Amino acid sequence: MEQATSAQAAAKGSVCGRFPVSGLLALAATGFLTMLTETIPAGLLPQIGAGLAESPARAGQLLSIYAAGSVVAAIPFTALTRGVPRRRLLLITIVTVAAVNLLTAISSVFAVTMAGRLLAGMAAGIQWAMIAGYAMRLVDERVKGRALAISMSGIPLALAFGVPLGTLSATMVGWRTIFTAVAVLSVAAAGWVLAAVPEVPGEPARDRVPLARVLRRPGLAAVLLAAVAFELGHMTVFTYVAPVLSRAGLGHQVGAVLLVFGVAAIAGLWVTGLLIDGHLRALAIASMALFAFVMATLALVGTAPGIVVIAVAVWGFTLGGAPTVFQAASAGAARESVTVAQSMLVTVLNAGMAAGALTGGIALSSLGISALPWVGVVIFFGALVVVSGARRHAFPPPARRDTLDILDATPTRTGD
């Protein structure tokens, strides 16, 4: 009887009879620790460099190679592992990240540490691509957006707090202790997943849609384009947030301002989780418009400290919910190929992150700090145009999304 019930739930797209808060939080904790593994070295570069007999600049490559691993692995490895049961695959990625953190804590050889970080980045690319689809298979259709917001909440939280947490911890304990602690917490997260997240079968071979066909799903290309523009615009300015704040006389309060940013991100994530199931299009348009507004504020009155702090808070609030908006939009456009679509989203977001840092550096060196927010304005305005125009499949109004859900089983044409 229990097996029959599980089969019926799976057929409806849900394997849990009630909203699985603990399981979704376990997924969130997993994403948090994996993203923390990527970001926390940014606040520890002098200490890591000294410990490995390398310069801080060279130690910074530990972040680059992690991101590179995610970009390289997300799409092909996700495609190769579509048939593997979801919890088993998730546990493999968690254990891999935990092992690499332990390796980082004990290694004194830079090349070994770099190799481990590359492996962890590859595991992260697979993990981030699968968490969203996994969470959405645990719940009914009407609360998929809420489940997505909870399960993916760890990633924006780690993005917001990773660097400040690393910097603060470095003053209390050694950097090797920090990586050991993250490894132990990752093992604990694996136990939580094993206890609270039900197993979900992989995708049968007969149901696997080729990658090229997934990319041609109506609306998906528009979602990916808007997502890469979002990440490009954000990282173009955020990478150099310290000089942006220094322009307003806040150079000695960067940590405190970033704390405001992080707290605001939590609030934005919470609001997005409440609204995402019925207001995806409105959230997408509002997010891109607010990003553009923040950049314009920093460009026009970026020397006024009070206004800059408020603008940073709005920036954090908007950033907290933006990844969830794109994850929900890509899942809606991809339908049953959500995991593959998420792997594409992971790839473009990481590519946008790298391109944003490069774009910001070029703009800063050639145009100066006062011009940097204007670059963000242009990029986010472009993202707003994409989101506003993609109303048929990528970011449809609620009534349109309901209609598409009813017609889910019918063939569709490419294009947005």
C-alpha positions in Angstrom: 0.0 0.0 0.0 2.8 2.4 0.9 4.6 1.7 -2.4 1.4 2.3 -4.3 0.9 5.6 -2.5 4.4 6.7 -3.4 3.9 5.7 -7.0 0.7 7.7 -7.2 2.5 10.7 -5.6 5.4 10.4 -8.0 2.9 10.3 -10.9 1.5 13.6 -9.7 5.0 15.1 -9.6 5.2 14.9 -5.7 6.7 12.3 -3.5 5.7 13.9 -0.2 2.3 13.9 1.2 2.8 17.1 3.1 5.1 20.1 2.6 8.6 18.8 3.4 10.0 21.7 5.3 12.9 19.6 6.9 13.9 18.1 3.6 13.8 21.4 1.8 15.9 23.0 4.5 18.4 20.1 4.2 18.7 21.0 0.5 19.2 24.6 1.4 21.9 23.8 3.9 23.6 21.7 1.3 23.6 24.5 -1.2 24.8 27.0 1.4 27.8 24.9 2.4 28.8 24.2 -1.2 28.5 27.9 -2.2 30.3 28.8 1.1 33.1 26.5 0.0 33.5 28.7 -3.2 33.2 32.1 -1.6 34.8 32.0 1.8 38.4 32.0 0.5 37.8 35.5 -0.8 38.0 36.8 2.8 41.1 34.7 3.6 43.4 35.2 0.7 46.3 36.8 2.6 46.2 34.0 5.2 45.8 31.2 2.6 48.6 32.7 0.5 50.9 32.8 3.5 50.1 29.2 4.4 50.8 27.9 0.9 53.7 30.2 0.3 51.9 32.0 -2.5 50.9 35.7 -3.0 47.3 36.7 -2.2 46.7 37.3 -5.9 47.8 33.8 -6.8 45.7 32.4 -3.9 42.7 34.1 -5.6 42.9 31.5 -8.3 41.4 29.1 -5.8 38.1 30.9 -6.4 38.5 31.1 -10.2 39.2 27.4 -10.6 36.2 26.5 -8.5 33.9 28.6 -10.7 35.6 27.1 -13.8 34.9 23.6 -12.6 31.2 24.5 -12.2 31.1 26.0 -15.7 32.8 23.0 -17.3 30.9 20.3 -15.5 27.3 21.6 -15.0 25.8 20.8 -18.4 27.7 17.6 -19.6 27.9 16.0 -16.2 24.2 16.7 -15.5 23.3 15.1 -18.8 25.4 12.1 -18.0 23.9 11.6 -14.6 20.3 12.1 -15.4 19.5 8.4 -14.8 21.1 8.3 -11.3 18.7 8.4 -8.3 18.6 11.9 -7.1 19.5 11.5 -3.4 22.4 9.1 -4.2 23.9 11.7 -6.6 23.3 14.5 -4.2 25.1 12.7 -1.4 28.1 12.0 -3.8 28.4 15.7 -4.4 28.2 16.6 -0.7 30.8 14.0 0.3 33.1 15.3 -2.6 32.8 18.9 -1.4 33.4 17.8 2.3 36.5 15.8 1.2 38.0 18.7 -0.7 37.4 21.1 2.2 39.3 18.6 4.4 42.0 18.4 1.8 42.3 22.1 1.7 42.6 22.3 5.4 45.6 19.9 5.5 47.3 20.5 2.2 50.5 22.6 2.0 50.9 22.2 -1.8 49.3 24.8 -3.9 48.8 22.5 -6.9 47.1 19.9 -4.8 44.8 22.4 -3.3 44.0 23.8 -6.8 43.2 20.3 -8.1 40.9 19.7 -5.2 39.1 23.0 -5.7 38.5 22.1 -9.4 37.0 18.8 -8.3 34.7 20.5 -5.8 33.6 23.0 -8.4 32.6 20.2 -10.7 30.6 18.6 -7.9 29.0 22.0 -7.1 27.9 22.4 -10.8 26.1 19.1 -10.7 24.6 19.8 -7.3 23.3 23.3 -8.0 21.7 22.0 -11.2 19.8 19.2 -9.5 18.6 20.8 -6.2 15.9 22.9 -7.9 14.4 20.0 -9.8 14.7 17.7 -6.8 12.8 20.1 -4.6 10.1 20.6 -7.1 9.5 16.9 -7.4 8.9 16.7 -3.6 5.8 18.9 -3.6 2.5 19.6 -5.4 2.3 21.9 -8.4 0.7 24.8 -6.4 3.7 25.2 -4.0 6.6 24.4 -6.4 7.7 28.0 -6.3 7.8 28.1 -2.5 9.7 24.8 -2.4 12.2 26.2 -4.9 12.7 29.4 -2.9 13.4 27.4 0.3 15.6 24.8 -1.2 17.8 27.3 -3.1 17.9 29.9 -0.3 21.3 28.7 0.9 23.1 29.9 -2.3 22.2 33.6 -2.1 22.8 33.5 1.6 26.3 32.1 1.1 26.9 34.7 -1.6 25.8 37.5 0.8 27.7 36.3 3.9 30.5 34.1 2.6 33.2 36.8 2.3 32.2 38.7 5.6 32.0 35.3 7.4 35.5 34.3 6.2 37.0 37.6 7.1 35.5 37.6 10.6 36.4 34.0 11.3 40.0 34.6 10.2 40.5 37.0 13.1 39.3 34.3 15.6 40.7 31.0 14.2 43.1 29.9 11.5 41.9 29.5 8.0 42.6 25.7 8.1 40.2 25.4 11.0 37.5 27.2 9.0 37.8 24.7 6.1 37.8 21.8 8.6 34.6 23.2 10.1 32.9 23.5 6.7 33.9 19.8 6.0 32.4 18.6 9.2 29.2 20.6 8.6 29.0 19.2 5.1 29.1 15.7 6.5 26.3 16.7 8.9 24.3 18.0 6.0 24.8 14.7 4.2 23.3 12.9 7.3 20.4 15.4 7.3 19.7 14.8 3.6 19.8 11.0 4.2 17.3 11.4 7.0 14.9 14.0 5.7 15.0 13.9 1.9 13.3 11.0 0.2 14.9 9.2 -2.7 13.6 10.1 -6.1 14.4 8.0 -9.2 16.5 9.3 -12.0 15.2 10.0 -15.4 14.5 6.9 -17.5 16.5 6.8 -20.7 13.4 6.9 -22.9 12.3 10.2 -21.3 15.6 12.1 -21.7 15.3 15.0 -24.0 18.4 15.9 -26.0 20.3 19.0 -24.7 19.8 20.9 -28.0 16.0 20.3 -27.8 15.9 21.5 -24.2 17.6 24.7 -25.2 15.0 25.2 -27.9 12.2 25.0 -25.5 10.0 28.1 -25.8 11.2 30.8 -23.5 14.3 29.1 -22.1 16.8 31.0 -24.2 15.2 34.3 -23.1 15.5 33.2 -19.4 19.2 32.4 -19.9 19.8 35.7 -21.7 18.2 37.7 -18.9 20.0 35.6 -16.2 23.5 36.2 -17.7 22.7 39.9 -18.1 21.6 40.0 -14.4 24.8 38.3 -13.2 27.0 40.4 -15.5 25.4 43.7 -14.3 25.6 42.6 -10.6 29.2 41.4 -10.6 30.4 44.4 -12.8 29.8 46.6 -9.8 29.8 44.3 -6.8 33.3 43.0 -7.5 34.5 46.5 -6.9 32.0 47.4 -4.1 34.8 48.5 -1.8 35.9 51.4 -4.0 32.2 52.2 -4.7 31.7 52.6 -1.0 35.0 54.5 -0.6 33.6 57.1 -3.0 30.9 57.8 -0.5 33.4 58.0 2.4 32.4 54.5 3.6 35.8 52.8 2.9 36.3 51.9 6.6 32.7 50.6 7.0 32.7 48.1 4.1 32.0 45.1 6.4 29.1 46.8 8.2 27.6 47.9 4.9 27.9 44.4 3.5 26.2 43.1 6.6 23.2 45.4 5.8 23.4 44.0 2.2 23.2 40.4 3.6 20.3 41.0 6.0 18.4 42.7 3.2 19.1 39.7 0.9 17.4 37.5 3.5 14.4 39.7 3.5 14.3 39.7 -0.3 14.5 36.0 -0.4 11.6 35.7 2.1 9.4 38.0 0.1 10.1 36.2 -3.1 9.3 32.9 -1.5 5.9 34.3 -0.6 5.1 35.7 -4.0 6.8 33.5 -6.5 4.0 31.0 -7.1 1.6 33.6 -8.4 3.6 36.6 -9.4 6.7 35.4 -11.3 6.5 38.0 -14.1 5.9 40.9 -11.8 8.9 39.8 -9.6 11.1 39.5 -12.6 10.3 42.9 -14.0 10.5 44.5 -10.5 13.9 42.9 -9.9 15.5 44.2 -13.0 13.9 47.6 -12.6 15.2 47.9 -9.0 18.7 46.8 -10.0 18.7 49.5 -12.7 17.4 52.0 -10.1 20.1 51.1 -7.6 22.8 51.5 -10.2 21.4 54.9 -11.3 21.3 56.0 -7.7 25.0 55.0 -7.2 25.9 56.8 -10.4 24.0 60.1 -9.6 24.4 60.4 -5.9 27.2 57.9 -5.1 29.0 60.4 -2.9 26.2 60.7 -0.3 26.8 58.0 2.4 23.3 57.8 3.7 21.7 57.3 0.3 24.4 54.9 -0.7 23.7 52.7 2.3 20.0 52.7 1.4 20.8 51.8 -2.2 23.0 48.9 -1.1 20.2 47.7 1.1 17.8 47.8 -1.8 20.5 46.1 -3.9 20.8 43.2 -1.4 17.0 42.9 -1.1 16.7 42.5 -4.8 19.6 40.1 -5.1 18.2 37.9 -2.4 15.2 36.9 -4.6 16.6 37.3 -8.2 18.2 33.8 -8.4 15.0 32.2 -7.4 13.1 34.1 -10.0 15.4 32.8 -12.8 15.3 29.3 -11.4 11.5 29.3 -11.3 11.3 30.8 -14.8 13.8 28.3 -16.3 11.9 25.4 -14.6 8.6 26.6 -16.0 10.0 26.9 -19.5 11.9 23.6 -19.4 9.0 21.6 -18.0 10.1 18.0 -17.4 13.7 18.8 -18.4 14.1 21.1 -15.4 17.4 19.6 -14.2 19.1 20.1 -17.6 17.7 23.6 -17.8 19.1 24.3 -14.3 22.5 23.1 -15.4 22.4 25.6 -18.3 21.4 28.3 -15.8 24.3 27.4 -13.5 26.6 27.7 -16.5 25.4 31.1 -17.6 25.4 32.5 -14.1 29.0 31.4 -13.5 30.0 32.8 -16.9 28.2 36.1 -16.1 30.1 36.2 -12.8 33.4 35.8 -14.4 32.6 38.2 -17.3 31.2 40.8 -14.8 34.5 40.9 -12.8 36.4 41.3 -16.1 34.0 44.0 -17.4 34.1 45.9 -14.1 37.9 45.8 -14.1 38.1 47.2 -17.6 35.5 49.9 -16.8 37.2 50.9 -13.6 40.7 51.2 -15.1 39.6 53.0 -18.2 36.6 55.1 -17.1 37.0 55.5 -13.3 34.9 54.5 -10.3 32.2 57.2 -11.0 31.4 55.6 -14.4 31.2 52.0 -13.1 27.5 52.2 -11.9 26.5 53.6 -15.3 27.8 50.4 -16.9 25.5 48.5 -14.5 22.6 50.8 -15.5 23.0 49.9 -19.2 23.3 46.2 -18.5 20.3 46.0 -16.2 18.2 48.1 -18.6 19.0 45.5 -21.3 17.9 42.7 -18.9 14.7 44.6 -18.2 14.0 44.8 -21.9 14.5 41.1 -22.3 12.3 40.2 -19.3 9.5 42.6 -20.3 9.4 41.3 -23.9 9.5 37.6 -23.0 5.9 37.4 -21.8 4.7 34.3 -23.8 6.8 31.5 -22.3 9.8 32.8 -20.3 8.1 35.2 -17.9 4.3 34.9 -18.5 1.6 36.4 -16.4 -0.2 34.0 -14.0 -3.1 33.3 -16.4 -0.7 32.5 -19.2 1.4 30.1 -17.0 -1.8 28.3 -15.9 -2.7 27.8 -19.5 0.7 26.5 -20.4 0.5 24.0 -17.5 -2.8 22.6 -18.9 -1.2 22.3 -22.3 2.1 20.8 -20.9 1.7 17.5 -22.8 1.2 19.1 -26.2 4.0 19.7 -28.7 5.5 23.2 -28.7 7.4 25.2 -31.2 10.7 26.9 -30.6 10.9 30.6 -29.9 9.6 32.8 -27.1 
